[in-house]
Amino acid sequence: MDINWNMVGWIIDMILNGIIWLIIAAFLIPLIEITDKWTRKGIKFMDVADKWIRNILENLFEWIERKNIKIISAFILMIILGILAQLGVIPKLIT
């Protein structure tokens, strides 16, 4: 009987890959649980920052409307919207 060495090599490779992935999963699952806490804190901070930014922008727009400042308001809004566009906040405000 002739031994198919390609098949033996493939079986050894599959077994070793399975063992390696088991080791990787054993180390990554606790790491994922730790980073999950950090992700929750980050999401809470993003919510606070989003509400703060929305409040500031609403107050700024109301103040500009009350004062009826045309040129200065256009310049200030251009600067603010440019900064928000660079930071990627405008798509979040739109949605």
The first five atom37 places (N, CA, C, CB, O) and aatype in JSON, in Angstrom:
{
  "aatype": [12, 3, 9, 2, 17, 2, 12, 19, 7, 17, 9, 9, 3, 12, 9, 10, 2, 7, 9, 9, 17, 10, 9, 9, 0, 0, 13, 10, 9, 14, 10, 9, 6, 9, 16, 3, 11, 17, 16, 1, 11, 7, 9, 11, 13, 12, 3, 19, 0, 3, 11, 17, 9, 1, 2, 9, 10, 6, 2, 10, 13, 6, 17, 9, 6, 1, 11, 2, 9, 11, 9, 9, 15, 0, 13, 9, 10, 12, 9, 9, 10, 7, 9, 10, 0, 5, 10, 7, 19, 9, 14, 11, 10, 9, 16],
  "atom_mask": [
    [1, 1, 1, 1, 1],
    [1, 1, 1, 1, 1],
    [1, 1, 1, 1, 1],
    [1, 1, 1, 1, 1],
    [1, 1, 1, 1, 1],
    [1, 1, 1, 1, 1],
    [1, 1, 1, 1, 1],
    [1, 1, 1, 1, 1],
    [1, 1, 1, 0, 1],
    [1, 1, 1, 1, 1],
    [1, 1, 1, 1, 1],
    [1, 1, 1, 1, 1],
    [1, 1, 1, 1, 1],
    [1, 1, 1, 1, 1],
    [1, 1, 1, 1, 1],
    [1, 1, 1, 1, 1],
    [1, 1, 1, 1, 1],
    [1, 1, 1, 0, 1],
    [1, 1, 1, 1, 1],
    [1, 1, 1, 1, 1],
    [1, 1, 1, 1, 1],
    [1, 1, 1, 1, 1],
    [1, 1, 1, 1, 1],
    [1, 1, 1, 1, 1],
    [1, 1, 1, 1, 1],
    [1, 1, 1, 1, 1],
    [1, 1, 1, 1, 1],
    [1, 1, 1, 1, 1],
    [1, 1, 1, 1, 1],
    [1, 1, 1, 1, 1],
    [1, 1, 1, 1, 1],
    [1, 1, 1, 1, 1],
    [1, 1, 1, 1, 1],
    [1, 1, 1, 1, 1],
    [1, 1, 1, 1, 1],
    [1, 1, 1, 1, 1],
    [1, 1, 1, 1, 1],
    [1, 1, 1, 1, 1],
    [1, 1, 1, 1, 1],
    [1, 1, 1, 1, 1],
    [1, 1, 1, 1, 1],
    [1, 1, 1, 0, 1],
    [1, 1, 1, 1, 1],
    [1, 1, 1, 1, 1],
    [1, 1, 1, 1, 1],
    [1, 1, 1, 1, 1],
    [1, 1, 1, 1, 1],
    [1, 1, 1, 1, 1],
    [1, 1, 1, 1, 1],
    [1, 1, 1, 1, 1],
    [1, 1, 1, 1, 1],
    [1, 1, 1, 1, 1],
    [1, 1, 1, 1, 1],
    [1, 1, 1, 1, 1],
    [1, 1, 1, 1, 1],
    [1, 1, 1, 1, 1],
    [1, 1, 1, 1, 1],
    [1, 1, 1, 1, 1],
    [1, 1, 1, 1, 1],
    [1, 1, 1, 1, 1],
    [1, 1, 1, 1, 1],
    [1, 1, 1, 1, 1],
    [1, 1, 1, 1, 1],
    [1, 1, 1, 1, 1],
    [1, 1, 1, 1, 1],
    [1, 1, 1, 1, 1],
    [1, 1, 1, 1, 1],
    [1, 1, 1, 1, 1],
    [1, 1, 1, 1, 1],
    [1, 1, 1, 1, 1],
    [1, 1, 1, 1, 1],
    [1, 1, 1, 1, 1],
    [1, 1, 1, 1, 1],
    [1, 1, 1, 1, 1],
    [1, 1, 1, 1, 1],
    [1, 1, 1, 1, 1],
    [1, 1, 1, 1, 1],
    [1, 1, 1, 1, 1],
    [1, 1, 1, 1, 1],
    [1, 1, 1, 1, 1],
    [1, 1, 1, 1, 1],
    [1, 1, 1, 0, 1],
    [1, 1, 1, 1, 1],
    [1, 1, 1, 1, 1],
    [1, 1, 1, 1, 1],
    [1, 1, 1, 1, 1],
    [1, 1, 1, 1, 1],
    [1, 1, 1, 0, 1],
    [1, 1, 1, 1, 1],
    [1, 1, 1, 1, 1],
    [1, 1, 1, 1, 1],
    [1, 1, 1, 1, 1],
    [1, 1, 1, 1, 1],
    [1, 1, 1, 1, 1],
    [1, 1, 1, 1, 1]
  ],
  "atom_positions": [
    [[0.85, -1.17, 0.0], [0.0, 0.0, 0.0], [0.89, 1.23, 0.0], [-0.96, 0.0, 1.22], [1.85, 1.33, 0.76]],
    [[0.55, 2.15, -0.86], [1.34, 3.38, -1.02], [0.76, 4.49, -0.15], [1.39, 3.82, -2.51], [-0.46, 4.68, -0.13]],
    [[1.6, 5.22, 0.58], [1.16, 6.31, 1.46], [1.1, 7.61, 0.65], [2.11, 6.46, 2.69], [2.06, 7.99, -0.02]],
    [[-0.04, 8.27, 0.74], [-0.19, 9.55, 0.07], [0.32, 10.64, 1.02], [-1.7, 9.81, -0.35], [-0.39, 11.06, 1.94]],
    [[1.54, 11.08, 0.79], [2.18, 12.03, 1.7], [1.54, 13.41, 1.64], [3.66, 12.14, 1.37], [1.58, 14.16, 2.62]],
    [[0.95, 13.74, 0.53], [0.23, 15.02, 0.45], [-0.96, 15.03, 1.4], [-0.25, 15.28, -1.0], [-1.23, 16.02, 2.08]],
    [[-1.67, 13.9, 1.46], [-2.82, 13.81, 2.35], [-2.38, 13.81, 3.8], [-3.64, 12.55, 2.05], [-3.03, 14.44, 4.64]],
    [[-1.29, 13.13, 4.14], [-0.77, 13.11, 5.5], [-0.35, 14.52, 5.92], [0.42, 12.13, 5.62], [-0.65, 14.97, 7.03]],
    [[0.34, 15.21, 5.04], [0.75, 16.58, 5.32], [-0.44, 17.5, 5.52], [0.0, 0.0, 0.0], [-0.42, 18.38, 6.39]],
    [[-1.47, 17.3, 4.7], [-2.67, 18.12, 4.82], [-3.37, 17.88, 6.16], [-3.64, 17.84, 3.65], [-3.83, 18.82, 6.79]],
    [[-3.45, 16.62, 6.59], [-4.09, 16.29, 7.87], [-3.29, 16.87, 9.04], [-4.21, 14.75, 8.03], [-3.87, 17.41, 9.98]],
    [[-1.95, 16.76, 8.98], [-1.11, 17.35, 10.03], [-1.29, 18.86, 10.07], [0.39, 16.99, 9.81], [-1.38, 19.46, 11.14]],
    [[-1.34, 19.46, 8.9], [-1.53, 20.91, 8.81], [-2.87, 21.32, 9.42], [-1.44, 21.38, 7.35], [-2.94, 22.31, 10.15]],
    [[-3.92, 20.58, 9.13], [-5.24, 20.89, 9.68], [-5.24, 20.78, 11.21], [-6.3, 19.95, 9.09], [-5.8, 21.64, 11.89]],
    [[-4.6, 19.74, 11.74], [-4.56, 19.55, 13.19], [-3.77, 20.68, 13.84], [-3.93, 18.19, 13.54], [-4.21, 21.23, 14.85]],
    [[-2.6, 21.03, 13.27], [-1.8, 22.11, 13.86], [-2.51, 23.46, 13.77], [-0.44, 22.19, 13.16], [-2.43, 24.26, 14.69]],
    [[-3.19, 23.71, 12.66], [-3.96, 24.96, 12.53], [-5.08, 25.02, 13.56], [-4.54, 25.1, 11.11], [-5.33, 26.07, 14.14]],
    [[-5.74, 23.9, 13.78], [-6.8, 23.86, 14.79], [-6.27, 24.16, 16.18], [0.0, 0.0, 0.0], [-6.89, 24.9, 16.94]],
    [[-5.11, 23.58, 16.51], [-4.5, 23.82, 17.83], [-4.11, 25.29, 17.97], [-3.28, 22.92, 18.04], [-4.34, 25.89, 19.02]],
    [[-3.51, 25.86, 16.92], [-3.1, 27.27, 16.97], [-4.32, 28.18, 17.14], [-2.33, 27.66, 15.68], [-4.28, 29.1, 17.95]],
    [[-5.39, 27.92, 16.4], [-6.58, 28.76, 16.53], [-7.23, 28.59, 17.9], [-7.58, 28.42, 15.43], [-7.83, 29.54, 18.42]],
    [[-7.13, 27.42, 18.49], [-7.64, 27.21, 19.84], [-6.85, 28.04, 20.84], [-7.59, 25.73, 20.21], [-7.43, 28.64, 21.75]],
    [[-5.53, 28.08, 20.68], [-4.68, 28.89, 21.56], [-5.0, 30.37, 21.38], [-3.18, 28.61, 21.28], [-5.11, 31.12, 22.35]],
    [[-5.14, 30.8, 20.13], [-5.46, 32.22, 19.86], [-6.8, 32.59, 20.49], [-5.49, 32.49, 18.33], [-6.92, 33.64, 21.12]],
    [[-7.81, 31.73, 20.34], [-9.12, 32.02, 20.92], [-9.04, 32.05, 22.44], [-10.14, 30.97, 20.47], [-9.71, 32.87, 23.08]],
    [[-8.24, 31.17, 23.02], [-8.12, 31.13, 24.49], [-7.53, 32.43, 25.02], [-7.26, 29.94, 24.92], [-7.89, 32.86, 26.12]],
    [[-6.63, 33.06, 24.27], [-6.04, 34.32, 24.72], [-6.89, 35.53, 24.37], [-4.66, 34.48, 24.13], [-6.88, 36.53, 25.09]],
    [[-7.63, 35.46, 23.27], [-8.39, 36.63, 22.82], [-9.73, 36.81, 23.53], [-8.62, 36.54, 21.34], [-10.18, 37.94, 23.68]],
    [[-10.37, 35.75, 23.96], [-11.67, 35.89, 24.61], [-11.58, 36.72, 25.89], [-12.26, 34.51, 24.92], [-12.42, 37.61, 26.08]],
    [[-10.61, 36.49, 26.79], [-10.5, 37.38, 27.96], [-10.15, 38.82, 27.57], [-9.45, 36.85, 28.93], [-10.61, 39.77, 28.21]],
    [[-9.34, 38.97, 26.53], [-8.98, 40.32, 26.07], [-10.2, 41.05, 25.54], [-7.88, 40.26, 25.0], [-10.35, 42.26, 25.76]],
    [[-11.07, 40.34, 24.83], [-12.29, 40.95, 24.31], [-13.2, 41.38, 25.45], [-13.03, 39.97, 23.37], [-13.84, 42.43, 25.37]],
    [[-13.28, 40.6, 26.5], [-14.12, 40.97, 27.65], [-13.58, 42.23, 28.34], [-14.19, 39.81, 28.66], [-14.37, 43.06, 28.79]],
    [[-12.26, 42.37, 28.41], [-11.67, 43.57, 29.02], [-11.96, 44.79, 28.16], [-10.15, 43.39, 29.21], [-12.36, 45.83, 28.67]],
    [[-11.75, 44.66, 26.85], [-11.96, 45.81, 25.97], [-13.43, 46.16, 25.84], [-11.37, 45.55, 24.6], [-13.76, 47.28, 25.47]],
    [[-14.32, 45.22, 26.14], [-15.75, 45.51, 26.1], [-16.11, 46.59, 27.13], [-16.56, 44.23, 26.36], [-16.95, 47.44, 26.85]],
    [[-15.49, 46.55, 28.29], [-15.72, 47.59, 29.3], [-15.24, 48.94, 28.79], [-15.01, 47.23, 30.62], [-15.91, 49.95, 28.98]],
    [[-14.08, 48.95, 28.15], [-13.55, 50.21, 27.61], [-14.46, 50.74, 26.52], [-12.12, 50.01, 27.07], [-14.67, 51.95, 26.41]],
    [[-15.01, 49.84, 25.69], [-15.9, 50.26, 24.62], [-17.17, 50.88, 25.19], [-16.26, 49.06, 23.71], [-17.65, 51.89, 24.67]],
    [[-17.72, 50.29, 26.24], [-18.92, 50.87, 26.87], [-18.63, 52.27, 27.41], [-19.43, 49.96, 28.0], [-19.44, 53.18, 27.24]],
    [[-17.47, 52.44, 28.06], [-17.11, 53.76, 28.57], [-16.93, 54.75, 27.43], [-15.83, 53.69, 29.42], [-17.34, 55.9, 27.54]],
    [[-16.33, 54.3, 26.34], [-16.15, 55.17, 25.17], [-17.46, 55.6, 24.57], [0.0, 0.0, 0.0], [-17.61, 56.75, 24.16]],
    [[-18.41, 54.68, 24.5], [-19.73, 55.02, 23.93], [-20.47, 55.99, 24.83], [-20.57, 53.75, 23.73], [-21.14, 56.9, 24.34]],
    [[-20.36, 55.81, 26.15], [-20.99, 56.76, 27.07], [-20.37, 58.15, 26.91], [-20.85, 56.29, 28.53], [-21.09, 59.15, 26.92]],
    [[-19.04, 58.21, 26.77], [-18.38, 59.5, 26.58], [-18.8, 60.14, 25.26], [-16.86, 59.33, 26.62], [-18.99, 61.36, 25.2]],
    [[-18.93, 59.34, 24.19], [-19.37, 59.88, 22.91], [-20.77, 60.44, 23.0], [-19.31, 58.8, 21.82], [-21.08, 61.46, 22.37]],
    [[-21.64, 59.81, 23.79], [-23.0, 60.31, 23.97], [-22.98, 61.66, 24.68], [-23.85, 59.3, 24.77], [-23.69, 62.58, 24.29]],
    [[-22.17, 61.76, 25.74], [-22.06, 63.03, 26.48], [-21.5, 64.13, 25.56], [-21.16, 62.87, 27.73], [-22.01, 65.25, 25.55]],
    [[-20.45, 63.8, 24.8], [-19.85, 64.79, 23.9], [-20.84, 65.2, 22.81], [-18.57, 64.22, 23.26], [-20.89, 66.38, 22.45]],
    [[-21.61, 64.26, 22.28], [-22.58, 64.57, 21.24], [-23.65, 65.52, 21.77], [-23.23, 63.29, 20.71], [-24.0, 66.5, 21.1]],
    [[-24.17, 65.24, 22.96], [-25.19, 66.12, 23.55], [-24.62, 67.51, 23.83], [-25.74, 65.51, 24.83], [-25.3, 68.51, 23.65]],
    [[-23.35, 67.56, 24.29], [-22.71, 68.84, 24.58], [-22.53, 69.65, 23.31], [-21.35, 68.62, 25.26], [-22.8, 70.85, 23.29]],
    [[-22.07, 69.01, 22.23], [-21.87, 69.72, 20.96], [-23.2, 70.21, 20.4], [-21.16, 68.8, 19.93], [-23.29, 71.34, 19.93]],
    [[-24.22, 69.36, 20.46], [-25.53, 69.78, 19.97], [-26.07, 70.98, 20.75], [-26.53, 68.62, 20.05], [-26.64, 71.89, 20.16]],
    [[-25.89, 70.98, 22.07], [-26.35, 72.08, 22.91], [-25.62, 73.37, 22.55], [-26.15, 71.74, 24.4], [-26.24, 74.43, 22.43]],
    [[-24.31, 73.29, 22.38], [-23.53, 74.49, 22.03], [-23.95, 75.04, 20.68], [-22.02, 74.17, 22.02], [-24.13, 76.24, 20.52]],
    [[-24.12, 74.15, 19.69], [-24.51, 74.62, 18.36], [-25.9, 75.23, 18.37], [-24.45, 73.46, 17.36], [-26.13, 76.26, 17.73]],
    [[-26.83, 74.62, 19.08], [-28.18, 75.2, 19.15], [-28.16, 76.57, 19.81], [-29.12, 74.26, 19.9], [-28.84, 77.49, 19.36]],
    [[-27.4, 76.7, 20.9], [-27.31, 77.99, 21.57], [-26.63, 79.03, 20.68], [-26.55, 77.86, 22.89], [-27.03, 80.19, 20.67]],
    [[-25.61, 78.61, 19.94], [-24.91, 79.53, 19.05], [-25.83, 80.02, 17.94], [-23.67, 78.86, 18.44], [-25.86, 81.21, 17.65]],
    [[-26.59, 79.11, 17.33], [-27.51, 79.52, 16.27], [-28.6, 80.45, 16.8], [-28.16, 78.29, 15.63], [-28.96, 81.42, 16.14]],
    [[-29.11, 80.17, 17.99], [-30.13, 81.05, 18.57], [-29.54, 82.42, 18.89], [-30.71, 80.42, 19.85], [-30.2, 83.43, 18.66]],
    [[-28.32, 82.47, 19.4], [-27.69, 83.74, 19.73], [-27.47, 84.56, 18.47], [-26.36, 83.51, 20.45], [-27.69, 85.77, 18.47]],
    [[-27.05, 83.91, 17.39], [-26.81, 84.61, 16.12], [-28.13, 85.15, 15.57], [-26.13, 83.67, 15.08], [-28.18, 86.26, 15.06]],
    [[-29.19, 84.38, 15.68], [-30.49, 84.83, 15.19], [-31.01, 86.02, 16.01], [-31.51, 83.69, 15.24], [-31.58, 86.96, 15.46]],
    [[-30.79, 85.97, 17.34], [-31.25, 87.08, 18.19], [-30.49, 88.36, 17.9], [-31.1, 86.71, 19.67], [-31.08, 89.44, 17.86]],
    [[-29.19, 88.25, 17.7], [-28.37, 89.44, 17.47], [-28.46, 89.94, 16.03], [-26.92, 89.14, 17.82], [-28.1, 91.08, 15.74]],
    [[-28.95, 89.08, 15.13], [-29.08, 89.42, 13.72], [-27.74, 89.87, 13.12], [-30.14, 90.51, 13.54], [-27.66, 90.91, 12.45]],
    [[-26.72, 89.1, 13.37], [-25.38, 89.39, 12.85], [-25.19, 88.57, 11.58], [-24.25, 89.08, 13.92], [-25.16, 87.34, 11.63]],
    [[-25.08, 89.26, 10.45], [-25.04, 88.56, 9.18], [-23.62, 88.11, 8.8], [-25.61, 89.44, 8.08], [-23.38, 86.91, 8.67]],
    [[-22.69, 89.03, 8.64], [-21.35, 88.71, 8.14], [-20.56, 87.91, 9.17], [-20.59, 89.98, 7.77], [-19.93, 86.92, 8.83]],
    [[-20.61, 88.34, 10.42], [-19.86, 87.65, 11.46], [-20.43, 86.24, 11.67], [-19.89, 88.45, 12.79], [-19.68, 85.28, 11.88]],
    [[-21.75, 86.14, 11.62], [-22.35, 84.82, 11.81], [-21.97, 83.87, 10.68], [-23.88, 84.93, 11.92], [-21.71, 82.69, 10.91]],
    [[-21.94, 84.38, 9.47], [-21.55, 83.54, 8.34], [-20.11, 83.07, 8.49], [-21.73, 84.3, 7.01], [-19.8, 81.91, 8.22]],
    [[-19.22, 83.96, 8.93], [-17.81, 83.61, 9.11], [-17.64, 82.59, 10.24], [-16.98, 84.87, 9.41], [-16.9, 81.62, 10.11]],
    [[-18.33, 82.82, 11.35], [-18.24, 81.9, 12.49], [-18.81, 80.52, 12.12], [-19.0, 82.46, 13.72], [-18.21, 79.5, 12.44]],
    [[-19.94, 80.5, 11.44], [-20.53, 79.23, 11.05], [-19.64, 78.49, 10.04], [-21.92, 79.45, 10.45], [-19.54, 77.27, 10.08]],
    [[-18.99, 79.26, 9.15], [-18.09, 78.63, 8.19], [-16.92, 77.96, 8.91], [-17.56, 79.66, 7.18], [-16.52, 76.85, 8.56]],
    [[-16.38, 78.62, 9.92], [-15.28, 78.04, 10.7], [-15.75, 76.82, 11.47], [-14.7, 79.08, 11.67], [-15.1, 75.77, 11.45]],
    [[-16.89, 76.94, 12.15], [-17.41, 75.82, 12.96], [-17.74, 74.62, 12.08], [-18.66, 76.25, 13.76], [-17.36, 73.5, 12.4]],
    [[-18.44, 74.86, 10.99], [-18.8, 73.75, 10.12], [-17.58, 73.13, 9.45], [-19.79, 74.21, 9.07], [-17.56, 71.93, 9.2]],
    [[-16.57, 73.94, 9.15], [-15.33, 73.4, 8.59], [-14.62, 72.49, 9.59], [0.0, 0.0, 0.0], [-14.13, 71.42, 9.22]],
    [[-14.57, 72.92, 10.85], [-13.94, 72.1, 11.89], [-14.73, 70.8, 12.08], [-13.85, 72.87, 13.23], [-14.14, 69.72, 12.16]],
    [[-16.05, 70.91, 12.14], [-16.88, 69.72, 12.32], [-16.77, 68.76, 11.13], [-18.33, 70.11, 12.52], [-16.8, 67.54, 11.3]],
    [[-16.63, 69.31, 9.92], [-16.47, 68.45, 8.75], [-15.13, 67.72, 8.81], [-16.57, 69.28, 7.45], [-15.05, 66.55, 8.46]],
    [[-14.08, 68.42, 9.25], [-12.77, 67.78, 9.36], [-12.76, 66.69, 10.42], [-11.7, 68.81, 9.68], [-12.07, 65.68, 10.27]],
    [[-13.51, 66.89, 11.48], [-13.57, 65.9, 12.56], [-14.55, 64.77, 12.27], [-13.94, 66.57, 13.85], [-14.56, 63.77, 12.99]],
    [[-15.37, 64.92, 11.24], [-16.34, 63.88, 10.91], [-17.58, 63.9, 11.78], [0.0, 0.0, 0.0], [-18.27, 62.89, 11.9]],
    [[-17.87, 65.05, 12.39], [-19.04, 65.15, 13.27], [-20.3, 65.47, 12.48], [-18.81, 66.22, 14.35], [-21.39, 65.11, 12.9]],
    [[-20.16, 66.14, 11.34], [-21.33, 66.56, 10.57], [-22.17, 65.36, 10.11], [-20.89, 67.38, 9.35], [-23.4, 65.42, 10.21]],
    [[-21.57, 64.27, 9.6], [-22.44, 63.13, 9.25], [-23.2, 62.58, 10.46], [-21.6, 62.01, 8.62], [-24.33, 62.13, 10.33]],
    [[-22.59, 62.63, 11.64], [-23.29, 62.16, 12.85], [-24.42, 63.11, 13.2], [-22.31, 62.02, 14.04], [-25.47, 62.67, 13.65]],
    [[-24.22, 64.42, 13.01], [-25.28, 65.38, 13.29], [-26.44, 65.25, 12.3], [-24.72, 66.79, 13.27], [-27.59, 65.47, 12.66]],
    [[-26.11, 64.91, 11.06], [-27.15, 64.78, 10.05], [-28.02, 63.57, 10.34], [-26.53, 64.68, 8.64], [-29.25, 63.62, 10.21]],
    [[-27.38, 62.47, 10.74], [-28.16, 61.27, 11.02], [-28.75, 61.38, 12.4], [-27.31, 59.99, 10.89], [-29.44, 60.47, 12.85]]
  ]
}
